[in-house]
Amino acid sequence: MCSFANTQPVCLDGQMLGLEFENYNDCILEGYTQSHSILSNVDDKEVNEQKLAIRFICKEIKVEKI
């Protein structure tokens, strides 16, 4: 989660959810769904004052098959 209330954004350390997706589209849509869920549980006043936003990345991770 990041705050854009100041000139430079301030972001908390992220977490990796460890979810797997068949494609980028599925990942990005789930990212927005998760972001909506998280921000919906934060007080409106805090979201507005801190200008909160969720930052997430969908990236491919190569896993070596054994």
N, C-alpha and C positions, 0 to 999 in steps of 0.2 A: 504494500500500500504506500502511496506517495502523497505528500502534501505539496500543492502548488500555490500556497498562500504567499510565499516570498519570491524574490527574484529567481533564485535557484531552487529547483524541486528537491525535496528531502524525502528519501525512500527508506523504509525499514528493510532490514535484511530479508531476502526472499526465502521461500521454501519450495522445494520440489515435491510435487504431488505424486510423481511416479506413475501417472496414468499413461496408458498406451492407446494409440489411435491408429486406425488403418490409413488415414490420410490427413493432410494439413487442414482441410476444411472441417473435419470433425473436431480436430484439436482447437481451432480458433473459435468455433461456435461454443464449445464447452468452456473455454476461457471466459467468454463473455457471459455465459450462464453463471459460472462461479463468481465472477466479478459482481454481477447484479445481485446475487444472493448475499455476498459479503456486505456490499454497500447498503442493501436493504435493512441490514441488522445494525447499522450505525445510525445514531441520532442525526436527524436532518440538520440540526443546528451545527453539529460538529463537521458534517460533510461540507456545508456551505462556508463555515468560517475557515476551515483548514483547506478548502478546495481539494478534497480527497479524490483520488483516482487509483485504480488498480492497474499495475503494470504486470504483464505476463508475456511469456515467450513460448512459442511452439518451435521446437527444434528436434531434428532427427538425431538419435543417438545410435551409433553402430554398436551392436552387440555381437561378440564373436560366438558362433555356435560351437558347442563342444561335441 
